[in-house]
């Protein structure tokens, strides 16, 4: 690729033909909470509720009349698709938009609403990369122009206008800008502009722990393709970053940090408390990363900007986000405890907790005449508190296991305490995650039950977009090798939980 003058491209981007500069807002409660001066770049203020309109329109505005007449195609996890749809309607250009089957319904509805008669939506695959591969085939079939969601100089320049606005809105001392990363278009554009104009400002990239393709690529010094990606933060669920975005990130990004589902959920709550706005998981990614990075590095009184990149999430998802936010804020800890199966044991347990601790959950079913296995939720006051509680109980002779970070316990076991099963011989227990769409659960059950007996099953909807299933399958020792080969053919992310201690305590 020839040398590109990104500074000129950003300064002359056609972004403001269709949208306005977004505000940079001080977040007083969050600032106080982390002892730094926090500013949110409110990209959820665009008409499409996401920054993606910047790059999408700037790319399409550069097309020739002949290209616009023939039409465009793109692949997107949702927000870029809305930007292309909006731009297609403005420019009166036909557009085919391929989105993963995991894309929230609110985004698909918005794509159709913004694009109207000019847009056709095609759903394909479980990730952005799957949708992208399918879009390339359609591009050749229909002879369309591909409007890439991130790996295109005009898209990168459009996203770079965020950096230009930040420096204009915060012209004095600024320490760091935190940017979410999916394919890398936003961080490539912002970092390039900032480092060319204000090289003293740090640029920190933020990714989900299960979608960290850029961080892994930087570490390997080459683009790394992830085997699979998480779908909670669907807007940044990209298996392979762009070639040009990777090049620019290597040049201009100072550091990276990865955050969990609990971290992201807590960040959504933090932003709501300051703004009364609800970001989508990817939209709150940078805020979660900013909090974690500031804590890790002991930052105080720094001036920090985080990109609030989007607010397109299904309402039904909020119940799951709210439940994980408590864990992310370390307001609740979960323990497995073993006490004597005797009268007064539970009262003794409560006495040890003391009047300052509230029990938030208690699960128990008698299945042993000597020992009682309990699953107990306890209100805590911060990170590290659960460790202190566990140590206190162990010293008092109560076998205690801290499950506060155990996904099996948090997602399933707490909802299905019912005692062990003596008849489930050769049982293996696996946890699966898959997108919520018609037929997926039935197909999953059919595929598994054709080969082996299902001895345990618990399904939990995670808020409208993805589901989690816990399955016990009786697999004789002679079938284990065949079973391991079979699992990847199901096409869903999975975790083998057979040796998880919480399964051993409550269900084995």
Secondary structure, DSSP 8 states (H G I E B T S, - for coil): -----HHHHHHT-SGGGT-----EEE-HHHHHHHTSEEEEEEGGGSTTSBTHHHHHHHHHHTS-HHHHHH-EEEEESSHHHHHHHHHHHHHT--EEEEE-TTS-HHHHHHHHHHHGGGEEEEE-SSSHHHHHHHHHHHHHHHT-EE--SSSSHHHHHHHHHHHHHHHHHS-S---EEEEE-SSSHHHHHHHHHHHHH-TTSEEEEEEETT--HHHHHHHHTS----S---STTGGG--SS--HHHHHHHHHH--EEEEE-HHHHHHHHHHHHHHHS----TGGGHHHHHHHHHHHHTT--S-EEEEEE-B----GGGHHHHHHHHHHHTT-EEEEEEEEESSTTHHHHHHHHH-TT--EEEEEE----SSEEEEEEEEE-SSTTHHHHHHHHHHHTT-EEEE-TT-HHHHHTGGG------SS-TTEEEEEEEEE--TTHHHHHHHHHHTTSEEEEEEEEE-SSSEEEEEEEEE--GGGHHHHHHHHGGG-SEEEE-TT-HHHHHHT-
